[in-house]
Amino acid sequence: MARRILITSGKGGVGKTSVAAHLGYALSQMGNRVVAIDMDAGLNNLDVVMGVENKVVYDLSDVIEGKCRVKQSIIECSQTLAIIPSAKGFDRDFSSKNLNSLTEGLSTRFDYVLIDSPAGIDVGFRRAACSADEVILVVTPTLTSLRDADKVLTILQNYDLKKTGVVVNKVRGDLLLRGAVVDLNEIQAVLKCPVIGCIPEDDSVYLCSGLNLYKSRAQKAFKMLAKYVDKGKGKIYDATAFYRGAGGAIRRAIRGNI
């Protein structure tokens, strides 16, 4: 049976969908069969991030309404990676029961079912939470993000979910060295949940076509995250390494953070 992992966040803008897409890609590159489901009916841009928006014929709403079979909604990104897109604003008959049935059915065909949840704590988030067994919480190293994330973790206590861990996204290593943002140890202490991944702020995430990050820092970080998720242990990317040494001093100066 597949591991059904909810990928969520306390607020929008932290890069939750990007983490879902690139984690799915990294897991598939390890030989796992992965399907990512877009349950964010408000923004529904997982297909765009994964570079398959032009292939969409049926979406999650069509499955729920019985207009197509599940396999007709699945878009293959590669031999081991697939996606089920969502529909903007769709919520009719979008219940916890039918979403849970959907993910359970997919569990027999895939090794991982990644569920891209709506940000926040409204009904869409609660429905998505009912269809998963584990959770990955995406945050940024800011106090506002951590405050909202703590609220999400409090609500998740009402669900039978294993806390896989926290992924800290959009991390600027130069600011970490200066102590200008919350570091990973502090985040772990505040949220009382293990940090399992650190994704650096990297232009390649925004500029790449599809999911291939072309040997960037972000690609290395996502590979490390995928190994941690798959094995339950591993190393976490060090975002400060890029800004250490003589070369790092130059990079800090360019960013105006000497």
N, C-alpha and C positions, 0 to 999 in steps of 0.2 A: 504493500500500500504506500501511496505517496505521502510525503510530508506536506501538509497544508499550512502554509505560512502567511499570516496576515502582515502586510507591510503598511504601517500607518504613521501618523504624526499628529502632534497637538495643534499645529497651525499650518496654513498653506505657505508655499514659498520656500520650504526647506529642502526641496529636491526629492521628495518621496517617490514620485513616479520614475525619475531618472535612476534612483537606487534600485527600484523594482526591476526596471528594464535591464540595467547593466549587471545586476546580480544574477538575473535569469540567464543572461548571455554567458557570464563567466561559469556558472554551474553547468550549462550545456556544453561548454568547451572542455569540461572535465569528463564528459561522456554521459552525463545525466540527461534523462528525458524531462524537459521542463515545459510547463504551460503557465503563462501569466494571464490572469483574468482582470480586466479593468472593471472594477465595481464602483468607480468614481463617476456616477451619472451626472455630476455637476460640471466637471471639466473634461473628462473622458479623452485624454490625449496620449494614452499609452501606445496606441498604434502609431502615432506621429513620432514619438521618441524612438520606437523600434523600427521606423522607416518602412512601414507596410500600410500606411493609410490608403494608398491607391488600390489595395487588394481587398478592401472591406466590401463584402456583399451582404452578409448577415451579421448581426451583433447580438449582444447578451439579451436585449429586449426581445428580439425575435425568438430566441430560445425559450425565454420565460413565457411568452405569449403563445407558444406552440406553432409558430410560423415556419420553423425549420428544426431539424435535428441538431443535436449538440455538435456532431462532427462537421456539419455544414458551416458552423460559425467559426470553427478553428482555422486560423491562418498560420501556415507554416512559414517561419522565418528561416529555418534550416532543418536538417534532418532530426535534430534533437531539441529544437526550440520552437514553441508555438505561442499564439496569443488568441484570446477571445476578447474582441473589442466591446466597448459599451456604447450607449446612445445618450446624447446630451439631454438632460432633464427627464430621463425616463424613470418613473417610479411606480407605475401601475402594476399590481400583482408582484411587486418586487419584494417578496417576503423572505424572512430568515429561513423558513422551511424549504422553499424551492431552491434557494441559493446553496443551502447545505447539501441538498440532494444532488445538485449539479457538481459540487466539488468532490463529493464522495464518489460519484460516478467516474470522474476524471482520475481519481486516485488509482484506479486499476490499470490505467494506460500510461501514467507518467510517474516519475520518481519525485518530482516537486510540482506542487500547485502553488504559485505565488499569487496572492490576492492583493491587488492595488486598491487600498481602501480610501474612501473620502477622508480628508483631513478634518480634525475637530471631533466633537463628541455627539453629533446629532444622530438621527435615526439611520442614515446611510452607513455610518461607522458601526453602529450596533448590529445591523443586519450582516455586514461583512464579518464582524467578529464571531458571529454564530456559525460561520462556515469554515472556520480555521481551527487548527490544533496548537499552533505556535504563533508567536508575534515577534516582529522586529520593529522597533520604534526608531524612527528617523528624527534626528534633532540637528540643530546648528549650535555652535558654542556661544550662545547668547542667553542672557537671563530670561528674556521673554519666551524663547523657544523652550527652555527647561521648565519654566513655570507651566506652560500649556501641556508639556509632555507629562509632567507630574499628575495633572488632572486626568489625562488619558490612562495612566497606569492605575490610578485609583479606581476608575470605572472598570478597567479590565480585571480587577480582582473579583468581579461578579461573574466572570466567564471562566470556563474550564480550559484555560490556555496556559501552555508552558511559555515562560518568558525566555525566548532565545537570546535577546539582548538588544542593546542600543547601538545604532550606527550614527556616528557624528559626521555630518556632511558639510561641505563647503568650508573646510578648515584652512585658514591661512597660517602657514607655519611661521611666517615672520611675526605675526601678532601673538602667536603662542610663545615665541621666544621672549617677546617683550612683556608677557604677562597681561596683555591687553584684552584677551578673551579667556573664557573659562577653559581650563585644561581638562584632559580626559579623566584624570583621577578625581577631580572635583565633580565632574558630571556623573561619574559612577557613584560617588558618595551621596550626591543630592538625590539621584533617582533610585538609589538602592537596587540597581540593575546592572549587570556586567556590560561594559563596552566591548563589542566584538568587532568593530570596524571603524576606521577613520578614512574618510575620503577627502583628499585635498581639493581646494579650489583650483580648477584646472580649465583653461579655455577650451581644451579638446572636447570636453563634455558638451559644450555649446556649439562647437564648430564642426564636429565630426558628422559624417553622413551615415545614418543608421547607428549600429552598435559598436563598430570597430574603432577603438580609441588609439590605434596605431602606436603602441609602445610608449604611451604617455604615463605620467605619474598616476593619473586616475585609473588607467588600465591595470597597473600593478596593484593599486589599492583594492580594486574590485576583485582581482584574482585572489588576493590574500583574504578578503572577506568571504569569498565563495569557499575557500578551503576551510575557514573557521566554521562556517555554517554546516558544511558537509561532514566535517570530522568532529565538531564540537569543541575544538581547541585549535590554537595556532597563533601566529604572530599578527600584530596589528601595525598597519602602515604608520611610519614616523613622518609626519608632515613637516617637521622642523629640519630634517636632514638636508632638504633642498636649500635651506637658508643658512647653513653652517659653513665654516671654512672661508677661504679667500673668495671663492666663487659666490658663496652665499652672502658675503658682505656686500658684494657688488649688486646682487639681486635685491637685497634689502635697501640699498641706496637708491636703486631705480624706483622702488616702490615708495620712497620717501620715508623709510622707517629705519634710519641709521641708529 
